[in-house]
Every structure is written in structure tokens, then in C-alpha cells.
Amino acid sequence: MTIDNDKCSPHRAGMRDARPDAIDLKILTVLQDEGRLTKTALAERVGLSPTPCWERLRRLEQAGYIRGYRADIALEKLAPLTTVLVEVTLKQHRFQDFELFERQVKRIDEIVECQATGGGIDYLLKIVTPDMDAYQRLIDSLLVAEIGIDRYFTYVVTRAIKNLPQTPVRLAIAALGDTPDRHRGKSSASGR
């Protein structure tokens, strides 16, 4: 059965100001798992007719809930790569020190993730290079650039046990105090 809830939800017109409702969350969950679905298949999965589903999808995109659509490429099939996790501690902890470091990190493609952390270190980096020599050259260039690195610790990834391309929507749904199972739709009936 297809339900047209688009007119029943009071926040539809002001999506930018309101939180996504249960159907919106269902759309996001299904898209995250199956991004190549046709609009018709998406509408079927979430229990809407195509036009209201498409309108919701457009509003979710315009409100910034969907940043883009990408393919999850198996890079290891293209070329051997080395992944390194790096703990970084800065010499100083002033605003400008963090800004300088972060600005430099954002310029370097090989640094695929940079997380600012609380606790004993300032940043955790994920760096992907062709080999360890390339990694060391990258670290050396960061040290020469004098961007405030006091010390760093290197951890070479020997094998990825779990490597999700992004955080599952279901975790955000759970944080909202709702049960993820209500928003899984038919796409998750496989037991994932």
C-alpha cells in the first residue's frame, strides 16, 4: 500500500528549519544502502508514490541532508596502497595553531581523514599512500612546513577489519530516540 503523507506533515514546506520525519529518515536509510535505486524503486521501498517521494528527496538534498551520490570504489583492486593512522600532538594549543595545522591538512589529498580529538592527542589522521616511502615523505614535508607538530605516532594498518564508507543513518535515528527498525524499510529485510 502506498501512503501519501506529504500533506500530513506540517514541516514539509520548511524542511530547512525542521527535522526529517520518519519517512524522510526511511528515504535517507534506503539511499545510503542502495544509492543507485531508481526514483520509482525508492518510492516503493519507503511506501510513497513517486511524486511525493521525489519532492521529499529534493527537499532533503536542498536542506543539505544529502551531500552527494558516490560510488564506493575498491581501490585495492586498482593499485596496492598503504593505510596509516597517525596520532598528532601540536606544540601549542592556541586557536591559530589549530587553524594553521587544519588548513595544511585540508590541502593534502593523501590525508583522507582528520579528526580533532580530546584527551592525550590533538588529531588522528588517516593517510593513504602508495607505500611507506611515500608516507614518510609526506610526514617529512609536514614537519618541514612548520605547522606546529610536536610529535606524531605512526600505526600501519595491516588489514581493515571494518571499513564503512560513512556512518550509518541508523545511528542518527537511534540518537533521536527512535528505533532503527521502524525506518529500515524493505531494503534491510536481508538481516543487515
C-alpha positions as CSV (number, residue, x, y, z in Angstrom):
1,M,0.0,0.0,0.0
2,T,1.3,3.5,-0.9
3,I,0.7,6.3,1.6
4,D,0.9,9.9,0.7
5,N,1.9,11.6,3.9
6,D,3.4,14.7,2.2
7,K,0.5,16.9,3.0
8,C,0.0,15.5,6.5
9,S,3.4,16.6,7.8
10,P,3.3,20.3,8.9
11,H,7.0,20.8,8.3
12,R,7.2,19.8,4.7
13,A,7.2,23.4,3.4
14,G,10.0,24.4,5.8
15,M,12.4,21.4,5.6
16,R,15.4,23.7,6.2
17,D,14.1,24.5,9.6
18,A,12.6,21.2,10.7
19,R,14.0,17.8,11.4
20,P,13.3,15.0,8.9
21,D,10.3,12.9,9.8
22,A,10.1,9.1,9.8
23,I,9.5,8.9,6.1
24,D,12.5,11.2,5.4
25,L,14.7,9.1,7.6
26,K,13.5,6.0,5.7
27,I,14.4,7.6,2.4
28,L,17.9,8.5,3.8
29,T,18.5,5.0,5.1
30,V,17.4,3.3,1.9
31,L,19.5,5.7,-0.2
32,Q,22.6,5.1,1.9
33,D,22.3,1.4,1.5
34,E,21.2,1.4,-2.2
35,G,22.2,4.7,-3.8
36,R,21.6,3.5,-7.3
37,L,17.9,2.9,-6.9
38,T,15.6,4.5,-9.4
39,K,13.2,7.0,-8.0
40,T,10.3,4.6,-8.6
41,A,12.1,1.8,-6.7
42,L,12.9,4.3,-3.8
43,A,9.3,5.3,-3.6
44,E,8.2,1.6,-3.4
45,R,10.8,0.9,-0.6
46,V,9.5,3.8,1.5
47,G,5.8,3.3,0.8
48,L,5.1,6.5,-1.2
49,S,4.0,7.2,-4.7
50,P,6.9,8.5,-6.9
51,T,6.0,12.2,-7.0
52,P,5.8,12.8,-3.2
53,C,8.9,10.7,-2.8
54,W,10.8,12.8,-5.4
55,E,9.6,16.0,-3.7
56,R,10.9,14.8,-0.3
57,L,14.2,13.7,-1.9
58,R,14.6,17.1,-3.5
59,R,13.9,18.9,-0.2
60,L,16.4,16.6,1.7
61,E,19.0,17.5,-0.9
62,Q,18.3,21.2,-0.8
63,A,18.3,21.2,3.1
64,G,21.8,19.6,3.0
65,Y,20.9,16.2,4.4
66,I,22.3,14.6,1.2
67,R,25.8,15.8,0.4
68,G,26.1,13.8,-2.8
69,Y,26.0,10.5,-4.6
70,R,29.2,8.4,-4.9
71,A,30.4,5.0,-5.9
72,D,32.3,3.0,-3.3
73,I,35.4,2.1,-5.4
74,A,37.6,-0.9,-4.4
75,L,40.9,1.0,-4.7
76,E,42.8,-2.1,-3.6
77,K,41.9,-3.7,-6.9
78,L,43.4,-0.7,-8.8
79,A,46.7,-0.5,-7.0
80,P,48.4,-1.5,-3.8
81,L,48.0,1.2,-1.2
82,T,49.3,1.6,2.3
83,T,47.0,3.0,5.0
84,V,48.5,4.6,8.1
85,L,46.8,6.0,11.2
86,V,48.7,8.9,12.8
87,E,48.3,10.4,16.2
88,V,49.4,14.1,16.2
89,T,50.1,16.4,19.1
90,L,50.8,20.1,18.5
91,K,53.4,22.2,20.3
92,Q,51.0,24.9,21.2
93,H,47.2,24.9,21.7
94,R,46.2,28.3,20.6
95,F,43.4,28.9,18.1
96,Q,45.8,30.0,15.4
97,D,47.9,26.8,15.9
98,F,44.9,24.6,15.3
99,E,43.9,26.7,12.3
100,L,47.3,26.5,10.7
101,F,47.5,22.7,11.1
102,E,44.0,22.1,9.8
103,R,44.4,24.4,6.8
104,Q,47.5,22.5,5.7
105,V,45.9,19.1,6.3
106,K,42.9,20.0,4.1
107,R,45.3,20.7,1.2
108,I,46.8,17.2,1.1
109,D,44.8,14.5,-0.8
110,E,46.6,11.6,0.9
111,I,45.2,12.7,4.3
112,V,41.8,11.2,3.8
113,E,40.5,11.8,7.3
114,C,41.5,14.2,10.1
115,Q,39.7,14.0,13.4
116,A,40.3,16.6,16.2
117,T,40.2,14.7,19.5
118,G,40.0,15.4,23.2
119,G,42.4,13.6,25.5
120,G,46.1,12.9,25.1
121,I,46.4,13.7,21.4
122,D,45.2,16.6,19.3
123,Y,44.4,14.8,16.0
124,L,44.0,11.4,14.5
125,L,44.8,11.2,10.8
126,K,44.1,8.5,8.3
127,I,46.7,8.7,5.5
128,V,46.7,6.6,2.3
129,T,49.8,6.4,0.1
130,P,51.3,4.1,-2.5
131,D,53.9,2.8,0.0
132,M,55.7,3.6,3.3
133,D,58.3,5.7,1.5
134,A,55.6,8.0,0.1
135,Y,54.1,8.1,3.6
136,Q,57.4,9.1,5.2
137,R,58.0,11.8,2.5
138,L,54.5,13.2,3.3
139,I,55.3,13.3,7.1
140,D,58.7,14.9,6.4
141,S,57.0,17.6,4.3
142,L,54.6,18.3,7.2
143,L,57.4,18.6,9.7
144,V,59.4,20.9,7.3
145,A,56.3,23.1,6.8
146,E,56.5,24.0,10.5
147,I,52.8,23.7,11.1
148,G,53.2,23.2,14.8
149,I,53.6,19.4,15.1
150,D,55.3,18.5,18.4
151,R,55.2,14.7,18.0
152,Y,53.4,12.0,16.0
153,F,53.0,8.3,16.3
154,T,52.5,6.1,13.2
155,Y,50.3,2.9,13.1
156,V,50.4,1.0,9.9
157,V,47.2,-0.7,9.0
158,T,47.9,-4.4,8.2
159,R,44.3,-5.3,7.4
160,A,41.0,-3.5,7.5
161,I,38.5,-5.4,9.7
162,K,35.6,-3.0,9.3
163,N,35.7,0.0,7.0
164,L,32.3,1.6,6.4
165,P,32.3,4.3,3.8
166,Q,30.3,6.5,6.1
167,T,28.4,6.4,9.4
168,P,25.1,4.6,9.0
169,V,21.9,6.7,9.1
170,R,20.5,4.2,11.6
171,L,22.9,5.6,14.3
172,A,21.5,9.1,13.9
173,I,18.0,7.6,14.1
174,A,18.9,5.8,17.3
175,A,20.3,9.1,18.7
176,L,17.0,10.8,18.0
177,G,15.4,8.2,20.4
178,D,13.6,6.3,17.7
179,T,14.1,2.6,16.8
180,P,16.1,2.0,13.7
181,D,13.9,-1.0,12.7
182,R,11.0,1.3,12.1
183,H,12.9,3.1,9.4
184,R,14.7,0.2,7.7
185,G,12.1,-0.5,5.1
186,K,12.3,-3.5,2.7
187,S,16.0,-2.9,1.9
188,S,17.1,-4.2,5.3
189,A,15.0,-7.3,5.4
190,S,18.1,-9.2,4.5
191,G,19.2,-9.0,8.1
192,R,21.9,-6.4,7.7
